[in-house]
Amino acid sequence: MSKSVVALHNPLAPVADPFIVYHKKSYYLTGTRTGNSLEIWYAPRLEDVGRSSKTIWSPAPGEPAFQVWSPSMFLLDYQGSRHWFVYFTAALTNTNEDHRIYVLQSQGEDPLGPYTYKGQLTGTDSTTAIDASILQLHNQLYMMYVLEKGTNATYLAPMSDPLTMSGAPHLIIDPDQPWEQGFQAHSTYPVAEGPEALYHDGKTFIVYSASDTGNYNYCLGLMTYVGGDPLERSSWQKKGPVFEYNSDNGVFGPGRAHFTTSPDGKQSWMVYHAKTTPDFTYAGREVRAQPFSWNADGSPNFGTPVSLKTPLEPPSGE
């Protein structure tokens, strides 16, 4: 590594469930942290992104003030202009059963807002729901999210606009594999959660998290779109785990990945959360970043999670 280049040192921020975008020469990171507000961290350089933050929403009376989790943010067209939409999990009472999907809308195109609270996502019901994110395929918006019905399984539903889910959810990722069910770990609850879209060279993927996030073997699975109706499970091909713990590097429970590029667009980067202990715990999850490559068949090759002791070359073009 050149002495003139400042290295990237993990972890980047004390946040779980990271979601990152690169927009107008800056990185914007959001995620889950203790408390009931939503924050965005930002910086021109990825290695600095955890140093400055802005609170974009705190619950007013009558708004969901508990278990504010897993925000995602998208710049989308709506009624003739572009706005950022932040989708997040929250609850009106401090119970898992009260989890619903809520939405913020920015007034303009600044990722830092200001934002307006738009309430529960229109078209969703009283079913326990978490981990909302957007899939864009064939010029159609889809809501990906997780319903808790004895498992954490990922569903897909069409949207008529960024604020409205316009059709019934369809089960897309059923956690039916041993590596999705906490095999040889503390928790054996089946999990397929945290879905995030990944696009490359004309191909569409859903990267999701499997096993309980408290387990050492929390990991990533991959769904590849193979054609047909995206709402049908037969249109997707499952593979996994495609990114998992590495004892030698001291990385446990790596999951909840999201993706961005280097400023020059030449590199693909992932952010994810992981822990430094194999013990069953939800504590200690922090954001890490590392570059990844692509296989000959066009699928992502996430490699191995790197040690916190390993400095990385920062994204090219910084």
C-alpha positions in Angstrom: 0.0 0.0 0.0 1.4 3.4 -1.0 2.4 5.6 1.9 0.5 8.5 0.3 -2.8 6.6 0.5 -4.7 6.6 3.7 -5.8 3.0 4.5 -9.4 1.9 5.2 -9.6 0.4 8.6 -12.6 -1.6 9.7 -15.0 -1.3 11.5 -16.4 1.8 9.9 -19.3 2.5 12.4 -21.0 1.0 15.5 -24.1 0.2 13.5 -25.9 -3.0 12.5 -27.9 -3.7 9.3 -25.9 -1.3 7.1 -27.3 0.3 3.9 -25.0 2.5 1.8 -25.3 4.7 -1.3 -22.8 6.8 -3.2 -24.4 10.0 -4.4 -22.8 13.1 -5.8 -19.3 12.4 -4.6 -20.2 11.3 -1.1 -21.1 8.1 0.7 -24.2 7.9 2.8 -24.7 5.1 5.3 -27.6 4.2 7.5 -28.4 1.3 9.7 -29.7 0.1 13.1 -28.4 1.5 16.3 -29.6 1.6 19.9 -32.4 4.2 20.2 -35.6 5.1 18.3 -34.3 7.6 15.7 -32.9 7.3 12.2 -29.5 8.6 11.3 -27.4 8.9 8.2 -23.6 9.0 8.3 -21.8 10.6 5.4 -18.4 11.5 4.0 -16.6 11.8 0.7 -14.3 8.9 1.6 -15.7 5.5 2.6 -13.1 5.1 5.4 -14.5 8.3 7.0 -18.2 7.6 6.7 -18.7 6.7 10.4 -17.4 10.1 11.6 -20.3 12.5 10.9 -24.0 11.8 11.1 -27.3 13.6 10.9 -30.6 12.5 12.6 -33.3 12.5 9.8 -36.2 11.4 12.0 -37.2 11.0 15.6 -40.7 9.8 16.4 -43.4 12.4 17.3 -46.2 11.5 19.6 -48.3 8.8 18.0 -45.5 7.6 15.7 -43.7 4.3 16.2 -41.1 4.8 18.9 -39.8 1.3 19.5 -37.4 -1.1 17.8 -36.5 1.1 14.9 -34.5 -1.2 12.6 -32.9 -1.8 9.2 -33.5 1.4 7.2 -33.0 1.4 3.5 -32.9 4.5 1.2 -33.7 4.9 -2.5 -33.8 7.9 -4.9 -37.1 7.3 -6.8 -39.4 9.1 -9.2 -42.7 10.2 -7.7 -45.3 12.5 -9.1 -42.9 14.1 -11.6 -39.9 14.6 -9.3 -37.2 12.6 -7.5 -37.2 12.0 -3.8 -35.4 9.8 -1.4 -37.6 7.3 0.3 -36.4 5.7 3.6 -38.1 2.4 4.4 -37.7 1.1 8.0 -39.0 -1.3 10.6 -40.5 0.1 13.8 -43.2 -0.7 16.4 -45.8 1.3 18.3 -45.2 -0.9 21.4 -42.0 -2.6 22.6 -43.0 -6.0 21.1 -41.8 -7.9 18.1 -45.4 -8.6 17.1 -45.9 -4.9 16.4 -43.2 -4.6 13.8 -44.5 -2.8 10.7 -42.9 -1.1 7.6 -42.9 2.7 7.7 -41.7 5.3 5.2 -40.0 8.7 5.1 -40.0 10.9 2.0 -37.4 13.7 1.4 -38.5 17.1 0.2 -35.8 17.2 -2.5 -32.9 15.2 -3.7 -30.6 15.8 -0.7 -30.0 12.4 1.0 -29.8 14.3 4.3 -33.3 15.6 3.9 -35.4 17.2 5.3 -37.7 14.2 5.4 -41.5 13.9 6.0 -42.9 10.9 7.9 -45.5 9.2 5.6 -46.7 6.5 8.0 -47.0 2.8 7.5 -46.4 1.7 3.9 -49.7 1.7 2.1 -50.9 -1.7 1.2 -49.3 -3.5 4.1 -51.4 -5.0 6.8 -51.2 -6.0 10.5 -48.8 -8.9 9.8 -45.5 -8.7 11.6 -43.1 -7.3 9.0 -39.4 -6.2 8.9 -36.4 -5.5 6.6 -38.0 -3.6 3.7 -36.0 -2.9 0.6 -36.7 -2.2 -3.1 -36.2 -4.4 -6.1 -36.3 -2.8 -9.6 -36.9 -5.2 -12.4 -38.5 -4.8 -15.9 -39.3 -1.2 -15.1 -41.4 -2.3 -12.1 -40.9 -1.5 -8.5 -41.2 -4.4 -6.0 -41.1 -4.3 -2.2 -38.9 -7.0 -0.7 -39.6 -7.6 3.0 -39.7 -10.2 5.7 -42.8 -11.7 7.3 -42.5 -13.5 10.6 -44.9 -16.5 10.5 -43.0 -19.1 12.4 -39.9 -18.3 10.3 -38.3 -15.2 8.9 -39.0 -15.6 5.2 -38.6 -13.1 2.4 -41.6 -12.0 0.3 -42.0 -9.9 -2.8 -44.9 -7.6 -3.8 -45.5 -5.2 -6.7 -45.6 -1.4 -6.0 -47.7 1.2 -7.9 -45.4 4.0 -6.6 -42.8 4.4 -3.9 -45.5 4.8 -1.2 -47.9 2.1 -2.2 -47.7 -1.7 -2.3 -50.2 -2.7 -4.9 -50.4 -6.5 -4.7 -50.3 -9.4 -2.4 -46.8 -10.6 -1.1 -45.4 -13.7 -2.7 -43.0 -16.0 -0.8 -39.7 -15.8 -2.7 -37.1 -17.1 -0.2 -38.1 -19.9 2.1 -35.4 -20.8 4.7 -35.5 -24.5 3.9 -31.8 -25.2 4.0 -29.7 -26.3 7.0 -27.4 -23.3 6.7 -30.5 -21.0 6.8 -31.7 -22.7 10.0 -28.8 -22.2 12.4 -27.3 -25.6 11.8 -24.8 -26.5 14.6 -25.4 -23.1 16.3 -27.3 -21.8 19.3 -30.5 -20.7 17.5 -32.2 -23.1 15.1 -34.9 -20.6 14.0 -35.2 -20.6 10.2 -34.1 -17.2 8.8 -34.0 -15.7 5.3 -34.0 -11.9 6.0 -32.4 -8.6 5.1 -32.9 -8.9 1.3 -31.0 -6.5 -0.9 -30.9 -6.2 -4.7 -27.7 -6.4 -6.6 -27.4 -5.7 -10.3 -24.5 -6.4 -12.6 -24.0 -6.7 -16.3 -27.7 -7.2 -17.1 -28.2 -9.8 -14.2 -30.3 -9.3 -11.1 -29.6 -10.9 -7.7 -31.1 -10.8 -4.3 -28.5 -11.1 -1.5 -30.0 -12.0 1.8 -29.0 -13.1 5.3 -29.6 -16.6 6.8 -29.4 -18.2 10.2 -30.1 -16.2 13.4 -28.2 -12.9 13.5 -27.0 -13.8 17.0 -25.3 -17.0 15.7 -21.7 -17.2 14.7 -22.8 -18.7 11.4 -25.1 -15.9 10.3 -24.2 -15.7 6.6 -25.3 -14.6 3.1 -27.3 -16.4 0.6 -27.8 -15.5 -3.1 -30.9 -15.6 -5.3 -30.3 -15.3 -9.0 -33.1 -14.2 -11.3 -33.4 -16.7 -14.1 -36.3 -15.2 -16.0 -40.1 -15.2 -15.8 -42.4 -13.6 -13.4 -40.3 -12.2 -10.5 -43.2 -13.1 -8.1 -42.8 -16.8 -8.7 -40.2 -18.7 -6.8 -39.3 -20.7 -9.9 -37.9 -17.5 -11.4 -35.1 -17.5 -8.8 -32.2 -19.9 -8.2 -30.8 -20.2 -4.6 -27.2 -20.6 -3.7 -25.4 -20.4 -0.3 -23.8 -19.7 1.8 -21.9 -17.3 -0.4 -20.2 -15.3 2.5 -19.7 -16.8 5.9 -17.7 -16.6 9.2 -13.9 -17.0 9.3 -12.4 -18.1 12.6 -8.9 -17.5 11.5 -9.7 -13.8 10.7 -11.8 -13.4 13.9 -15.0 -12.6 11.9 -18.3 -14.1 13.1 -21.9 -13.6 12.1 -21.2 -11.7 8.8 -24.4 -10.7 7.2 -26.8 -7.9 6.2 -24.8 -6.9 3.2 -25.4 -3.9 0.9 -23.4 -2.7 -2.1 -21.9 0.3 -3.7 -19.0 1.2 -6.1 -15.8 3.1 -5.9 -16.0 6.8 -6.9 -14.5 5.9 -10.3 -17.0 3.1 -10.8 -14.2 0.5 -11.4 -14.7 -1.4 -8.1 -17.6 -3.1 -6.4 -17.7 -2.8 -2.6 -19.9 -4.4 0.1 -20.7 -3.2 3.5 -22.0 -5.7 6.1 -22.1 -6.2 9.9 -20.1 -8.8 11.8 -18.9 -9.5 15.3 -15.6 -10.5 16.9 -17.0 -13.3 19.1 -18.4 -16.7 18.2 -20.7 -16.4 21.2 -24.5 -16.2 20.7 -25.2 -12.4 21.0 -26.8 -9.6 19.2 -24.3 -7.1 20.7 -21.1 -6.1 19.0 -22.3 -6.0 15.5 -20.5 -3.3 13.5 -20.2 -2.1 9.9 -17.3 -3.4 7.9 -16.5 -2.8 4.2 -14.4 -4.7 1.6 -14.2 -4.9 -2.2 -15.6 -7.9 -4.0 -15.2 -9.4 -7.5 -17.4 -11.1 -10.1 -17.2 -14.7 -11.3 -17.1 -15.7 -15.0 -20.8 -16.5 -15.0 -21.6 -12.9 -13.8 -22.4 -13.8 -10.2 -20.8 -12.0 -7.3 -17.7 -13.4 -5.6 -17.7 -12.0 -2.1 -14.6 -13.8 -1.0 -13.7 -14.1 2.7 -14.4 -11.5 5.4 -11.2 -9.8 6.2 -9.7 -9.4 9.7 -10.1 -6.1 11.6 -6.3 -6.1 11.7 -6.0 -5.9 7.9 -5.9 -2.4 6.4 -7.4 -2.1 3.0 -6.7 0.0 0.0 -9.6 2.6 -0.1 -12.0 2.6 -3.0 -10.3 3.6 -6.3 -10.8 7.2 -7.4 -11.1 8.7 -3.9 
